[in-house]
Amino acid sequence: MQLNDRLQTLVSYAAVVIGVVLGASGVVRGGSLFIAVGTAGIALKSRKFRSIEFYLPLAIAIALFALAIALPRGR
């Protein structure tokens, strides 16, 4: 169980870092999707804590995912 939590944490933080790098390099939609997935992974890890510590980051991740999908292609 502890290994799964640690692996989930590492994968989530890696997704956030990849998202920031992609966003800084100009791939905003892909970066937003990676950040949303990483944030959701971090939020799911804290589901045994109080509800605001679980639902607020999860809601932000869902909103960011929806915003990334709704972004127009800027070419």
Residue, then its C-alpha position, 0 to 999 in steps of 0.5 A: m500500500q505504501l509503495n502504491d501511494r509513493l508511486q502515485t505521488l511520483v507519477s502525479y508530480a512527474a505529470v505536473v512537471i511535464g505539464v509545466v515544461l510543455g506549457a512553457s514551451g508553447v504546447v498549452r493544451g497538452g501542458s494543461l492536460f498533464i497538469a490536470v491529470g497530475t493534480a487529480g492524482i495528488a487529490l485522489k491520494s488525499r481522499k482519506f483526509r477532510s473533504i475540502e482537501f479532497y474535493l477542492p483540488l479535484a474540482i480544480a483539476i476537472a475544471l482545468f481539464a475541461l478548459a484544456i479541451a475547450l481551448p481553440r487551436g491557435r495556429 
